[in-house]
Amino acid sequence: MALTKTDETTVYAIALTASNSVSISNPIIDVADKYAGHFRVRLGRGTGSAFTTPPIVRIEGSAETGTPTANQWAVLAQFQMSVGASLGSQAVSGTEAAGQTVVSLAAGTNFAAGDYVFFHNTTIGNSEWARVIAVSGADITLEEGLVNAQTGATVRDQAEQYQAYLDLLGINKIRVVVDGNSSGQAVVCEVVAGFVSAL
């Protein structure tokens, strides 16, 4: 018997949470017709400085069929970033076109092969994540080409990603909370999911 799976669904659209603040996804996602979900959480640093207290991302669920109250949410999964040290944070030199795999930065300081990096674009929706496979001087080579053209973006290393496979049989609503209380620095988060909607 083949499973019915959904295409990638945005659970928490890419957004910046300011330092020392909390963001909650809106709208709440209805999963009443979903059996399970595979969630991918991606986090990028909003500045080139270490966190005071690393932000926490929580995926919360409720069995409530209407609009859940504060007492009706439970944590299904949570992840916390690392504090960070010796961060790489450099501006993209000029414009790098979509599809480009070699990106020139102002300098290559603190970047290394294997880094998971975040391209922080001034238009937040054009920001993206990538894996570095080589560094030569101020040039970084990416595992795959850029999704968006990057002009004036800042590239920061020590980005992070997490995944969770969640049983949703008893869950009707889900939301994402980005808890940056006492973080001292901004963070950018995106959460997407693929669901099993039929057996």
Buried (B, 14 or more C-beta within 10 A) or exposed (E): EEEEEBEEBEBBBBBBBEBBBBBBBEEBBEBEEBBBBBBBBBBBBBBBBBBEBBBBBBBBBBEBEEEBEEEBBEEBBBBBBEEBEEBBBBBBEEEBEEEBBEBBBEEBEBBEEEBBBBBBBEEBEBBBBBBBBBBEEBBBBBEEBBBBBBBEBBBBBBBBBBEBEBEBEEBBBBBBBBBBEEBBBBBBBBBBBBBBBEE
